[in-house]
Amino acid sequence: MKKYLSAALIAALVTGFVSSGALKATADVIERGFVSVSTSANTELPPDVVEISIAVQTEDSKSLQKATEENKQISDKVYAALESMINKENGDFVKTANYSAAPVYNYKNNKKDLIKYEVSNNIIVHTKSVKDAGKMIDKAIALGATNINDLNFSISSYDKQCDDLLSIAAKKAYKRAGILASSAHNTLNGIKSMNGSCSTSSAMPQYRLMAKNVSMAASADMAEGSSSPIQGGVIKLYANLNASYFVK
């Protein structure tokens, strides 16, 4: 009987040690120390892509058909001119971004009065010929475009540039984390977490609203071989990285 009790007691003790060891191991994983750092890297690049938003707006006080026909005549000329100025083999394109044709009313004293019919065709030209942006704008205006709504400059190699900057930021993070760990008499022991992202900022001039009454001036400028002064400036690309490393 005593032998059985001793065996049972030993088994219980062994089980207790194993259970205690398992709990301790689990606790060690949960409470494992770590160090966190944030780093960044940045660079400045000239934009090599531009998107120009060009609008052709027409109106007629009595007929939507007339406003539509006039818009088509102008838009066809603008499309054709822009198509001849881009390089499709280089990824350039011209497309319609938005088209609307609708009556415009004046509401007064619960009464709706027709003012006019208005048609708007918004054209986007996407090109890597950034230096020709001014010429494209002047040509569109000379042919009857009424608005330059926006210019958007970008970098075609954005993903690669972002990856390169994140790599730099990651190396900085590892070095910085190592310094922090060493100062506390620890060493790095694997990655706990890591996340990074890229963003851009730019300082570029705005170019908006060119009305029909300046189209003659634009034509004169083109005849002299000049163009609207469009500058792409520079785009600043940022990479931000947050990382945590286990220490031992």
C-alpha beads as a LAMMPS data file, in Angstrom:
LAMMPS data file: protein, C-alpha beads

248 atoms
247 bonds

1 atom types
1 bond types

-500.0 500.0 xlo xhi
-500.0 500.0 ylo yhi
-500.0 500.0 zlo zhi

Masses

1 110.0

Atoms # bond

1 1 1 0.000 0.000 0.000
2 1 1 2.832 2.391 0.874
3 1 1 4.529 1.602 -2.430
4 1 1 1.383 2.523 -4.312
5 1 1 1.043 5.734 -2.333
6 1 1 4.664 6.665 -2.936
7 1 1 4.289 6.014 -6.639
8 1 1 1.138 8.087 -6.758
9 1 1 2.806 10.857 -4.786
10 1 1 5.803 10.877 -7.106
11 1 1 3.529 10.919 -10.161
12 1 1 1.604 13.839 -8.719
13 1 1 4.787 15.754 -7.988
14 1 1 6.157 15.115 -11.473
15 1 1 2.853 16.188 -12.995
16 1 1 2.934 19.312 -10.854
17 1 1 6.466 20.172 -11.979
18 1 1 5.550 19.616 -15.623
19 1 1 2.423 21.697 -15.312
20 1 1 4.340 24.393 -13.479
21 1 1 7.048 24.347 -16.144
22 1 1 4.466 24.595 -18.929
23 1 1 2.781 27.538 -17.227
24 1 1 6.132 29.221 -16.715
25 1 1 7.057 28.732 -20.360
26 1 1 3.713 30.174 -21.424
27 1 1 4.176 33.118 -19.086
28 1 1 7.651 33.726 -20.480
29 1 1 6.226 33.977 -24.014
30 1 1 3.444 36.310 -22.964
31 1 1 5.678 38.532 -20.869
32 1 1 8.611 38.483 -23.229
33 1 1 10.344 41.859 -23.297
34 1 1 10.525 43.984 -26.414
35 1 1 11.623 47.385 -27.645
36 1 1 9.724 49.581 -30.138
37 1 1 11.077 52.247 -32.475
38 1 1 9.785 54.553 -35.221
39 1 1 11.938 55.657 -38.129
40 1 1 11.528 57.441 -41.452
41 1 1 13.302 58.128 -44.718
42 1 1 12.538 60.591 -47.509
43 1 1 13.676 61.781 -50.891
44 1 1 12.759 64.475 -53.427
45 1 1 12.044 63.605 -57.054
46 1 1 10.905 65.567 -60.107
47 1 1 7.497 64.352 -61.328
48 1 1 7.534 62.444 -64.613
49 1 1 3.757 62.048 -65.098
50 1 1 1.031 64.679 -65.298
51 1 1 -2.741 64.411 -65.618
52 1 1 -4.560 67.469 -66.912
53 1 1 -8.294 67.865 -66.403
54 1 1 -9.783 69.894 -69.270
55 1 1 -13.453 70.860 -69.527
56 1 1 -15.512 71.859 -72.549
57 1 1 -18.717 73.604 -71.475
58 1 1 -21.377 74.825 -73.862
59 1 1 -24.859 76.228 -73.362
60 1 1 -27.947 77.334 -75.234
61 1 1 -30.935 79.195 -73.905
62 1 1 -33.504 77.201 -75.909
63 1 1 -32.097 73.899 -77.161
64 1 1 -30.213 71.084 -75.459
65 1 1 -29.509 69.642 -78.905
66 1 1 -27.697 72.786 -80.023
67 1 1 -25.635 72.882 -76.834
68 1 1 -24.778 69.204 -77.332
69 1 1 -23.814 69.630 -80.983
70 1 1 -21.587 72.603 -80.208
71 1 1 -19.938 70.690 -77.386
72 1 1 -19.282 67.718 -79.663
73 1 1 -17.664 69.891 -82.333
74 1 1 -15.295 71.500 -79.825
75 1 1 -14.586 68.287 -77.921
76 1 1 -13.747 66.364 -81.103
77 1 1 -11.158 68.995 -82.008
78 1 1 -9.673 68.966 -78.501
79 1 1 -9.516 65.155 -78.440
80 1 1 -7.841 65.012 -81.847
81 1 1 -5.267 67.685 -80.930
82 1 1 -4.365 66.056 -77.614
83 1 1 -4.143 62.605 -79.195
84 1 1 -1.585 63.988 -81.653
85 1 1 0.536 65.454 -78.844
86 1 1 0.907 62.349 -76.663
87 1 1 2.940 59.159 -76.998
88 1 1 0.653 56.151 -76.523
89 1 1 3.605 53.759 -76.665
90 1 1 4.865 55.445 -73.516
91 1 1 1.583 54.829 -71.681
92 1 1 -0.010 58.192 -72.499
93 1 1 -3.772 58.373 -73.043
94 1 1 -6.744 60.709 -73.374
95 1 1 -10.115 59.784 -71.894
96 1 1 -13.508 61.172 -70.901
97 1 1 -13.751 61.577 -67.128
98 1 1 -17.279 62.935 -66.919
99 1 1 -20.038 64.065 -69.268
100 1 1 -23.274 65.844 -68.389
101 1 1 -26.126 67.452 -70.322
102 1 1 -28.976 69.025 -68.401
103 1 1 -31.306 71.999 -68.134
104 1 1 -30.527 74.723 -65.610
105 1 1 -33.469 76.163 -63.674
106 1 1 -34.052 79.140 -61.442
107 1 1 -36.261 78.438 -58.446
108 1 1 -38.170 81.392 -57.023
109 1 1 -41.447 81.641 -55.151
110 1 1 -42.120 77.936 -55.619
111 1 1 -41.781 78.410 -59.355
112 1 1 -39.264 76.746 -61.655
113 1 1 -38.054 78.785 -64.630
114 1 1 -35.772 77.405 -67.319
115 1 1 -32.601 79.488 -67.668
116 1 1 -30.571 77.484 -70.178
117 1 1 -29.364 74.082 -71.277
118 1 1 -25.815 73.255 -70.291
119 1 1 -23.460 70.530 -71.552
120 1 1 -20.104 69.703 -69.982
121 1 1 -17.446 67.265 -71.176
122 1 1 -14.522 66.683 -68.827
123 1 1 -11.412 65.356 -70.605
124 1 1 -8.373 63.837 -68.904
125 1 1 -5.002 63.718 -70.635
126 1 1 -2.416 61.485 -68.956
127 1 1 1.134 61.935 -70.223
128 1 1 4.781 61.489 -69.315
129 1 1 5.644 64.517 -71.467
130 1 1 5.498 66.846 -68.468
131 1 1 7.397 69.537 -70.345
132 1 1 4.576 69.719 -72.917
133 1 1 1.782 70.306 -70.384
134 1 1 1.669 74.041 -71.098
135 1 1 1.441 73.468 -74.864
136 1 1 -1.409 70.988 -74.391
137 1 1 -3.323 73.444 -72.214
138 1 1 -2.847 76.300 -74.676
139 1 1 -3.910 74.138 -77.617
140 1 1 -7.070 72.966 -75.836
141 1 1 -8.014 76.538 -74.932
142 1 1 -7.355 77.769 -78.471
143 1 1 -9.750 75.093 -79.774
144 1 1 -12.539 76.125 -77.409
145 1 1 -11.951 74.366 -74.073
146 1 1 -13.413 76.522 -71.305
147 1 1 -11.831 75.241 -68.099
148 1 1 -8.586 73.740 -66.870
149 1 1 -9.869 72.160 -63.683
150 1 1 -6.753 70.571 -62.273
151 1 1 -3.203 69.344 -62.815
152 1 1 -1.976 66.304 -60.944
153 1 1 1.742 65.499 -61.020
154 1 1 3.059 62.102 -59.948
155 1 1 6.006 59.693 -60.074
156 1 1 5.789 56.612 -62.279
157 1 1 8.334 54.733 -60.128
158 1 1 6.420 55.390 -56.890
159 1 1 6.312 51.722 -55.759
160 1 1 10.025 51.144 -56.315
161 1 1 10.967 54.391 -54.609
162 1 1 8.711 53.507 -51.683
163 1 1 10.298 50.052 -51.342
164 1 1 13.793 51.558 -51.361
165 1 1 12.907 54.087 -48.668
166 1 1 11.219 51.459 -46.496
167 1 1 14.378 49.339 -46.732
168 1 1 16.429 52.303 -45.504
169 1 1 13.947 52.965 -42.690
170 1 1 14.006 49.285 -41.654
171 1 1 17.795 49.284 -41.366
172 1 1 17.631 52.457 -39.287
173 1 1 14.974 50.872 -37.067
174 1 1 17.084 47.770 -36.417
175 1 1 20.147 49.855 -35.583
176 1 1 18.202 52.158 -33.280
177 1 1 16.469 49.264 -31.516
178 1 1 19.857 47.600 -30.995
179 1 1 21.213 50.741 -29.362
180 1 1 18.225 50.940 -27.019
181 1 1 18.439 47.245 -26.121
182 1 1 22.200 47.438 -25.529
183 1 1 21.813 50.406 -23.207
184 1 1 19.549 48.215 -21.046
185 1 1 22.018 45.279 -21.201
186 1 1 19.857 43.311 -23.647
187 1 1 20.208 42.063 -27.197
188 1 1 17.632 41.850 -29.982
189 1 1 15.988 38.458 -30.420
190 1 1 13.628 38.545 -33.393
191 1 1 10.908 40.803 -34.770
192 1 1 7.690 41.228 -32.781
193 1 1 5.930 43.438 -35.330
194 1 1 6.737 45.761 -38.184
195 1 1 4.631 47.988 -40.414
196 1 1 5.469 50.749 -42.843
197 1 1 3.808 53.089 -45.331
198 1 1 4.678 55.773 -47.864
199 1 1 3.145 59.144 -48.651
200 1 1 3.899 62.170 -50.793
201 1 1 3.713 65.922 -50.529
202 1 1 4.397 68.513 -53.159
203 1 1 4.632 72.251 -53.628
204 1 1 3.369 72.982 -57.102
205 1 1 1.557 75.937 -58.643
206 1 1 -2.169 75.721 -59.246
207 1 1 -3.534 76.293 -62.732
208 1 1 -7.268 76.757 -62.956
209 1 1 -10.136 78.248 -64.953
210 1 1 -9.253 79.414 -68.428
211 1 1 -12.242 81.052 -70.093
212 1 1 -13.091 81.323 -73.788
213 1 1 -12.233 85.002 -73.908
214 1 1 -8.543 84.214 -73.436
215 1 1 -8.370 81.665 -76.241
216 1 1 -7.196 84.290 -78.746
217 1 1 -4.317 85.208 -76.444
218 1 1 -3.411 81.542 -76.144
219 1 1 -3.436 81.222 -79.937
220 1 1 -1.113 84.191 -80.255
221 1 1 1.285 82.733 -77.714
222 1 1 1.352 79.432 -79.600
223 1 1 2.079 81.216 -82.842
224 1 1 5.136 82.723 -81.210
225 1 1 6.263 79.289 -80.030
226 1 1 5.614 79.984 -76.357
227 1 1 3.352 78.154 -73.918
228 1 1 1.772 78.618 -70.512
229 1 1 4.466 78.354 -67.816
230 1 1 3.638 75.054 -66.099
231 1 1 6.215 73.845 -63.589
232 1 1 6.047 70.401 -62.014
233 1 1 8.237 71.345 -59.053
234 1 1 9.375 68.415 -56.913
235 1 1 7.522 65.678 -55.098
236 1 1 8.737 64.677 -51.661
237 1 1 8.291 60.990 -50.904
238 1 1 8.184 59.853 -47.268
239 1 1 8.493 56.361 -45.786
240 1 1 7.444 55.820 -42.169
241 1 1 8.109 52.595 -40.292
242 1 1 7.106 51.314 -36.841
243 1 1 8.895 48.216 -35.549
244 1 1 9.074 46.180 -32.349
245 1 1 11.831 43.670 -31.550
246 1 1 11.983 41.025 -28.846
247 1 1 14.946 41.318 -26.479
248 1 1 16.749 38.833 -24.305

Bonds

1 1 1 2
2 1 2 3
3 1 3 4
4 1 4 5
5 1 5 6
6 1 6 7
7 1 7 8
8 1 8 9
9 1 9 10
10 1 10 11
11 1 11 12
12 1 12 13
13 1 13 14
14 1 14 15
15 1 15 16
16 1 16 17
17 1 17 18
18 1 18 19
19 1 19 20
20 1 20 21
21 1 21 22
22 1 22 23
23 1 23 24
24 1 24 25
25 1 25 26
26 1 26 27
27 1 27 28
28 1 28 29
29 1 29 30
30 1 30 31
31 1 31 32
32 1 32 33
33 1 33 34
34 1 34 35
35 1 35 36
36 1 36 37
37 1 37 38
38 1 38 39
39 1 39 40
40 1 40 41
41 1 41 42
42 1 42 43
43 1 43 44
44 1 44 45
45 1 45 46
46 1 46 47
47 1 47 48
48 1 48 49
49 1 49 50
50 1 50 51
51 1 51 52
52 1 52 53
53 1 53 54
54 1 54 55
55 1 55 56
56 1 56 57
57 1 57 58
58 1 58 59
59 1 59 60
60 1 60 61
61 1 61 62
62 1 62 63
63 1 63 64
64 1 64 65
65 1 65 66
66 1 66 67
67 1 67 68
68 1 68 69
69 1 69 70
70 1 70 71
71 1 71 72
72 1 72 73
73 1 73 74
74 1 74 75
75 1 75 76
76 1 76 77
77 1 77 78
78 1 78 79
79 1 79 80
80 1 80 81
81 1 81 82
82 1 82 83
83 1 83 84
84 1 84 85
85 1 85 86
86 1 86 87
87 1 87 88
88 1 88 89
89 1 89 90
90 1 90 91
91 1 91 92
92 1 92 93
93 1 93 94
94 1 94 95
95 1 95 96
96 1 96 97
97 1 97 98
98 1 98 99
99 1 99 100
100 1 100 101
101 1 101 102
102 1 102 103
103 1 103 104
104 1 104 105
105 1 105 106
106 1 106 107
107 1 107 108
108 1 108 109
109 1 109 110
110 1 110 111
111 1 111 112
112 1 112 113
113 1 113 114
114 1 114 115
115 1 115 116
116 1 116 117
117 1 117 118
118 1 118 119
119 1 119 120
120 1 120 121
121 1 121 122
122 1 122 123
123 1 123 124
124 1 124 125
125 1 125 126
126 1 126 127
127 1 127 128
128 1 128 129
129 1 129 130
130 1 130 131
131 1 131 132
132 1 132 133
133 1 133 134
134 1 134 135
135 1 135 136
136 1 136 137
137 1 137 138
138 1 138 139
139 1 139 140
140 1 140 141
141 1 141 142
142 1 142 143
143 1 143 144
144 1 144 145
145 1 145 146
146 1 146 147
147 1 147 148
148 1 148 149
149 1 149 150
150 1 150 151
151 1 151 152
152 1 152 153
153 1 153 154
154 1 154 155
155 1 155 156
156 1 156 157
157 1 157 158
158 1 158 159
159 1 159 160
160 1 160 161
161 1 161 162
162 1 162 163
163 1 163 164
164 1 164 165
165 1 165 166
166 1 166 167
167 1 167 168
168 1 168 169
169 1 169 170
170 1 170 171
171 1 171 172
172 1 172 173
173 1 173 174
174 1 174 175
175 1 175 176
176 1 176 177
177 1 177 178
178 1 178 179
179 1 179 180
180 1 180 181
181 1 181 182
182 1 182 183
183 1 183 184
184 1 184 185
185 1 185 186
186 1 186 187
187 1 187 188
188 1 188 189
189 1 189 190
190 1 190 191
191 1 191 192
192 1 192 193
193 1 193 194
194 1 194 195
195 1 195 196
196 1 196 197
197 1 197 198
198 1 198 199
199 1 199 200
200 1 200 201
201 1 201 202
202 1 202 203
203 1 203 204
204 1 204 205
205 1 205 206
206 1 206 207
207 1 207 208
208 1 208 209
209 1 209 210
210 1 210 211
211 1 211 212
212 1 212 213
213 1 213 214
214 1 214 215
215 1 215 216
216 1 216 217
217 1 217 218
218 1 218 219
219 1 219 220
220 1 220 221
221 1 221 222
222 1 222 223
223 1 223 224
224 1 224 225
225 1 225 226
226 1 226 227
227 1 227 228
228 1 228 229
229 1 229 230
230 1 230 231
231 1 231 232
232 1 232 233
233 1 233 234
234 1 234 235
235 1 235 236
236 1 236 237
237 1 237 238
238 1 238 239
239 1 239 240
240 1 240 241
241 1 241 242
242 1 242 243
243 1 243 244
244 1 244 245
245 1 245 246
246 1 246 247
247 1 247 248
